[in-house]
Amino acid sequence: MQFNKPIIGLTGGLASGKSTVASFFKSIGDCDVISSDEVSREVMQPGQACFEDIVKEFGKEILLPADDQGVEYIDRKALRKIVFGDSLEAQANLKKLEAITHPYIRARELELFNRSDKDYILWDVPLLIEKKLWDYCDEIIVVQADRQTQIQRALTRDPTANLKIIVDILNTQATNEERVAHAKYVIINDDNVSKKDLELKVSRINNLIMEGTVKRFRKNLQTIKA
């Protein structure tokens, strides 16, 4: 699929530090960062067609109690308990949820791609490899951490998180080796990597994208228009 600027995919497993990497790219200012997780939250808000479809499929049991304005939101933790696990029922529920949400998410992301006025798009997609979305991307960056680091970070981020659900989520995701097989750049982000080192690595990759990918893309685009 062709866009009017390069799409750089950013992916990595749960709690790999991908959001931190995305924030460093955003601070440089050359790209628009479009996060699939943020878009997912947006399309699942009350009043959205996606919200209605999810509640219709899974029932009102997945809703939080109404707030002061009488609005009921989806309880994402309750939803995770239904769709992640070893049982056939959980696996079927995950497929149902993805069949509902992914078309809405993709449509909104494509809209945001076309609105961007930056030099390139950094597309932050946790399941880029799992869902075989690499055809949308000109290049892919993988953020990698070892599993124990991922588990510890996930528990630190949310002390109320269920360890089994964290492991179940990791088990549904691609391995580091599967991601790296599609990567142009790999960013190691284990616990022994400082934020400063991470920021410098992001800066170097951004320079390579700007001097290589972006320039080539513009040149090719001019050739096509000529």
Sequence and secondary structure as in RCSB ss.txt:
>XXXX:A:sequence
MQFNKPIIGLTGGLASGKSTVASFFKSIGDCDVISSDEVSREVMQPGQACFEDIVKEFGKEILLPADDQGVEYID
RKALRKIVFGDSLEAQANLKKLEAITHPYIRARELELFNRSDKDYILWDVPLLIEKKLWDYCDEIIVVQADRQTQ
IQRALTRDPTANLKIIVDILNTQATNEERVAHAKYVIINDDNVSKKDLELKVSRINNLIMEGTVKRFRKNLQTIK
A
>XXXX:A:secstr
   SS EEEEEE TTSSHHHHHHHHHHH SEEEEEHHHHHHHHTSTTSHHHHHHHHHH GGGB    TTS   B 
HHHHHHHH SSSHHHHHHHHHHHHHHHHHHHHHHHHHHHH  SSEEEEE TTTTTTT GGG SEEEEEE  HHHH
HHHHHHH TT  HHHHHHHHHHS  HHHHHTT SEEEE  TTS HHHHHHHHHHHHHHIIIIIIHHHHHHHHHHH
 
